[in-house]
Amino acid sequence: MKSLVTGGTGFIGANVVRALLDAGDEVRVLVRKGSNLVNLNGLPVELAEGDVRDPGSIRRAVSGCERVYHVAAVYSFWLKDPELPFRVNVDGTRNVLRAALEEGVERVVYTSSVATLAVPTGETPVTEDAPVDPNRIVGPYKRSKYLAEEVAREYAAAGLPIVIVNPSFPVGRYDIKPTPTGRLIVDFLNRRMPAYMDTGMNVVDAEVVARGHLLAAERGRIGERYILGGENVSMRDLLAILSEITGIPAPRIRIPYAPALAMAYLNAGFCRLTGGTPRMTPETIRLTRHKMYYDPTKAREELGLPQSPARAALEKAVDWFTENGYVRAK
């Protein structure tokens, strides 16, 4: 089996590449010119230079592959160019899926996000079938992922054998940037979290997410989407787990929503003037108004998605960030 992975140099993609190699697949990875290849060091993969925004390079990369795992995306809540997520996440997805359809690949797995699902209310976990109000989708990243998933559905209706997966909040190895969730862990390890907000998230091991991609290719129903999730954990409990793992005291102060939002606007405004990157943005603070809890039952029952406790995933993340120089505090 020969598989193409887009976004294989990133966090989820690097884990998908390793899962495919472990399964015995021949793996081709689409890489942009000048990409950081550290996540692929030492792996027996074929590199195909290209960009999801370049249809010609995508067509060449897809050619000869039986399966395509389209993981590549812009995942950021702070961008100088707010149109970039739409060019990469929406137009880029259309380019990849068009090439896959024209090349007649046997299966495509598209990596979407829980950002495309309904906004949770209270502490009831959201499922794949909960109705979505597009007017409640906030920010360029979430809007672009919603539109990209609509593109995936259009191609499924046109005959492309595509399965959609929606990872929740992965943590673990190879989070080199790191992602917003990984940044939270790094800030904790560096004692940069004097307080917390009353929110929550669904924590899942990145290796489980990668395994979910392969299971979706094998067992997923065409045109369906599957939440690749794990354990729902409040922010207070997540920080308590990190404290147990590391011995670092968890913050005791809880910041109310209104002051946090005001500080986020000030932080964002300052960073726009200085060219810096804010540690919190108005968009990320707005997300904390809801406990981002999700229900992975469908993926567990239909795909056989394995489950592991949040603590095990957090331990992997702590070890990886520590071993790779992200921790400065003593």
N, C-alpha and C positions, 0 to 999 in steps of 0.2 A: 504494500500500500504506500503510495506517495502522497504526502500532504503538504499543502502550502499554509504557512502561518503568517498573517500580517500582524505587526505589532509584537513580534517575537523577541525584540530587545527590551520590552517593557516588563512590568511586574507580572500581570496575569499571563501574558504571552510567553514569557520565559518559563513559567511553570507548565504551560500547555506544551511547549516544545519538549521539555523533559519527559512529560507523561507520554507523548507520542513516541519518543525514542525508547522509553522503557517498554512500550507495547510492540516494538519492533518495526515501526514505520520508518520509511525514508522521508526525511524532512527537508523542505526548502523554506527559507525564511526571507520575506521581503524586508529589505533594509534601505533606509534613505541614505544618500551620500553624506558622509560625515557623522553617521549615527554612532552613539556610544555602544560598543559591542561587548562590554564587560560581561553581560548576562549570558553571552553565548560562548565565552572563552572555553576552549577545550572540548566543545561539543561537535560531534560528527554531522554537521548540517551543511547544506548547500545554501550559499548566500545569493540572492537575486536583488541587484540594486534597482531601486525604483521608488515610487511614491504613489499613494492611493489617489492623489490628485492628478496623476498622469495616466490616462487610460492605456496608452501604448505599453508602458512598463508593466502595468497590471496584467495586460493580456499575455505578455511574454512570461510573467511569473506564474500565471495560472496554467499555461500550456503544459500538458503532460502530467498534471496532478489529478488524482481521483477525488480528493477531498480538499476543501478549503475551510480554514478556521480564520474568520475575519475578526481579529481582536483589536486591531489598530484603532486608536481614537485619541482625541485631545481630551484629557481629563484634568480640568483645572477650573477653579472658581475665580481666578484672577488672571485676566489676559489684557494686554495692551491693545490687541486687535480682537474685538468682540465678534468679528465675522469668521475668525479662524475655525472655531468649532463647526460651523455650518459647512465650510469648504471641505474640512477633513471628515467630519462625522457623517454628514448628509451626502454631499457630492462624492466623497471618497467611497462611501458604502455603495452608492449607485454604480460607481465605476467597477468595483470589485464584483458585485452581483451580476452586472451585465456581462463581464468577462467570463464568469463562472457559467452563466446560462449559455453563452455562445460556444464555450469550450466543452459543454456537455459533462460537467463534473457530476459525480454520483451523489454527493452530499455536501452541503454547506452548513457550517455552524456559525451563526452570527452572534457576537458578544454584545448584548445590549446592556441594560443597567436597571436596577430597581428605581432609578430616577424616572423611568417611563411609566411606573405604576401609580396607582391611586395614592394620594397623600394619606398616611395613617391618621386615624382619629382615636384618641384615648390610648389604650394599651392593647387594642385588638390587632393581631398581626394581619397584614394585607396579603391577599392571594392574587394569583394571576388574573382572576376574573372580575376583580373589583372594578367598577366603572371609573374611568379617568376623566377629570375635568381639565381640558387643555388650558383653561384660563388660570389654573392654580399651579401651572408649571413655571417655576421661577428661574430666570437667568439663562444666559446663552448655552451653557453646557447641558442643562437638563432639557431645554427646548430642542437643541440639536439632536440629542439622543432620542427624544420622542419622535422627531421627524424622521430620523434614520430608521427607527423601527417600523415606521409606516412604509418606508421604501422597501424594507425586507418583506413586509406583508404583501406589497404589490407584486414583488417578484415571486413569492410563493404562489399567488393567484395566477401568475403567468406561466407556472410550470416548473420553477426552480425548486429542487428538493432541499429546502432550507429549514433549519430548526433554530429557534431563537432561545438564547439563555440570558438570564438576568441575574448576575452576581449581586450579592448584597454588599457587605463591607469586608472584603478579604484582608487578611493580615498574614504575615509569614515571611518567607525568604524571597530575596531578589527584588525587594521594593526599593530600587536604587534612587528614585527622585527625592524623597519618597512621596507616595500618594497622600491626600489629605488625612486619611485614617492612619497611615504610617507616621505622618508628621505628629499626630497626637501622641503616639507612643514615644517617638523621639523626644518631644518636648517634655514628657513625663520623666524619661530617663535622664534628661539634662536639667531637671528641676526647674522647668520653666512653666509650670502649671500651678500658680498660687491659688486658683479657684476653679470651679467647674459649673456647668449649667445643668438644669434638670431636664435631661433628654435621654435617649437610648438608641441603640443600634443592633442590627443583626450581625454578629461576628462569625466569620467563616474562614477556615484554613484555606489559603491560596492553593494548596495542593488538592484539596477537595474540589475547589472550583475547577481546576485543571482536569481532574478526573471526570467532573460533570460534563465538560466539553466532549470528551471521548464517548461518554455514555449517551450524550445527546445525538452524536453521529450514528451510534449503533442502534439506539432504541427510541429516539425521539420521534414524535409524530410530525409530519411535514406541516409547516405553518404554525405550529404551536410554540408557546413560550414556557420556559421553566425557570422558576426562581432557584438559583444555586445559593442556598443560604445555610445557616447553622443555628447558633443559639442567640436568642434575644436577651440583651443585657442592658440594664440601665447604666448611664454614665458613672453614677456613684459606685455601682458594683464593679464595673470594668476597672475603674481606678483602684478599687480595693484589691482586685485580683492582681493588678500590676504591682501594687504595694507588697502583696504576699510573695510574688515571684522575686522581686528585686530588693526588698527591705527598705525601699524609699517610702517615706510617709506620704499617704494620699492627701490631697488638699481637702480641707474641711469646710471652706467657705463656698457657698453656692451663690452665684451671681444672678440676680433677677434679669428677665428678658430685656426690659426697656433700657437700663443702663448699659447692658452689653451691646445692644444695637447702636446706641449713641457712640460708644467707644469704637465700634467697628467702622462707623461712618468717618470718625476722626482719623482712625488708623488708615483707612483707604484713601482719604483725602491727602494725608501726609505722604503716603507712598506714591500717589500720582505726581506730586510735586518733586519728590526726590528720586523717583525711578525705582524704589524698593518694592519688596513683595510683602503685603500685610500678612500677619499671622492669623487674622480673622477678617472676614469681609461681611458686609450686610447680608449677602446671600447665604453664607454659611450660618450666620446667627439666626436668620429666619428659619432655616431647616431645624434648628434646635427646639422650635416651638412644638414639634411633634416627635414622639418616640418612634423612630424608624424601624418598626418591628415588622417582620415578614414571615410568611408561612411556607416552608419548602416541602410540604407534604406531597405535592404533585410530582416534584423531581425525585423525591424519595421513593414513592410508590411506582411511578412509571419508568424511571431511569435506573433506579437502584442507587441513588446518590448516597454515599456514605455520610455519616454524621459523627462529629467529634466535638467535645466541649470547647467553649471559648478559651478556657485556660490553656489548653494544649496549643492552640493556634497562637495565643499571645506569648507563650513561652518560646515558640519558634521565632517569632518576630523579635523578641527581646534579645535572644541569643544572636540572631543574624545582625541586627543593628549594632550590637556591642562588638561583635567580632569584626565588623567591617568599618569601624571608625566613626560611627555616627554619634557616639556618646563622648562628650567632652568633660562633663562634670565628674568630680571625684566623690 
